[in-house]
């Protein structure tokens, strides 16, 4: 269990360190949107791989927690990077300038559906990206969590029936 906590913490810290170390000052273009799409596709592949690993794991419940604890930060950092890049390349895209912290904060308020309203998308591209995140949030919370929980159930059943 300690190894899982350490691995998950290290993964999250590495993701955050990479996010905060990246300048994100290049223009948000079609290429940026494609890169974001590729990151999300890679996240989908990661979730698929994690689901398979959960079923085979000797501790499927713990492996499920680890899978969620690595997938959620990747999802959030990907959108935060997009928002930060967008604001840096087109000032005024949001109601206030976004630093890395502000972009991550905005991403979290959208993800949690809190929506304080202190930062709002103003430009059409910013609104489109925010809408994409809202849709992604629903998919992530619905489909991804279901896939991982179902994998955990299969893993627990497999362990309960004498499977390795």
N, C-alpha and C positions, 0 to 999 in steps of 0.2 A: 504494500500500500504506500509506504514511504517513497519507494522508487517511482511510482505512478505520480504522486504529488510533486516530486522533484522534477520529473520529466515534463509534466504539464506546466509547471511554473516556469521552467527554463524555456520552453517553447513560447509561452506567452511573452516573457521578457525579451526574447530574441525578436519576436514579431514587433513589439513596441519599440525596441531599440532601432530596428531597421526603419520603421515608420518615422520616428523622430529624427533619425540621421539623414533621411532623404530630403533634399531641398524642396522638391515638388513645385518648382518655379517655372517649369516649361508650360507652354500653352496646352490647354485641354482641347485636343483635336479628335478627329475620328480615330486616329491611331491610339490615343489615350483610352477612348471608349472600347476599342478592340482589346487592348491590354487588360482593361478591367473585366471584359467578358471572358478573356482567357483565364484570368485569376479565378473567376467564379466557376468556370468549367473545371479548372484544376481542383477547386474546392469540392465540386460534385464528384470528381474521381477519387479524391481523398475520402469523402464520406462513404463511397462505394467500397473502397479498400478497407476502411475502418469497420464497416458492417460485416464484411467477411472475416476480419480479424476478431471481432466480438464473438461470432458464432464459434470459432475455434479456440477461443481463450479459456484458460482454466478458471479465470475470474471474470465472467462476462459482465457482471454489474459494474465492477471497477473499470473495466475497459470501456464501457459505455460512457461513464462519467468522463474518462480521459478523452474520448472521442468528441464529446460535446465541448469540453474545456479547451480543445485545440481548434475546433471548427468555428466556434462563435467568434473568438478574437480575430481569426483570419478574415471572416466575413466582414466584421466591423472595421478592421484596419483597411481593407480594400476600398470600402466606400469613403472612409475618412480621407484616404489619400486622394480619391477622386474629387471630393469636395474642396480639399485644400488646394489641389492643383488648379481646379476651376476658378476659385477665388483669386489665386495668385496670378493667373493668366488673364482674367477678365474682372478686375475690381468692380464691385457693385453687383456681382452675381447673387450675393447674399445681403441681408440687411445690415451686416457689419463685416469688416475684414475678418477673415478666418486664419488664425494661427493653427499649428498642428493640434494644439489642445482644443481650440474652439471647434475644429472640424470633427475631432473624435467625440467631443461633447454633443455636437449636433447629431452625429450618427447615432449615438446612444439614445438621445431623446426621440429620434424617429423610430429606432428599433424597439424601444420600450413603449412606444406610442404615448409617451407623456406629452410631448409637444408643448413646451413652455411658451413658445411664441417669441422668445427673445432673439432667436436667429431664424430667419425665414428665407427661402429661396425667392429671388426677385426676377432673375432672367429666365427665359424659356429653357435654355439648356440646364440650368440649375434645378428648375422644377421637374424637368424630364428625369434627371438623375435621381432626384428625391423620390419621384414616383416609381422608378425602377427599384430603388431600395425598398420602398414600402411593399411592392409586390414580392421582392426577394425575401423580405421579412416574413411574409405570410407563407411562402414556399418553405423557407428555412424552418419556421416554427411548426408548420404542419407536416410537410413531407419528410424533411430530414430527421426531425425528432422521431417521427413514426418509424422510419426505416431503422434508425439506431435502436429504438425500444423493441421493435420486432426482432431484430438481430439478437438483442440481449435475451429475449424470451426463448428464442431458438437455442441459444447457447446454454441457458439454464436448463432447458428440457434435455438437451444433449448430455449435459453433465449428470442430470438426474437419472438418466437411463443407462448409466455405466459407460458413457462415451468419454474416454480419456480425460 
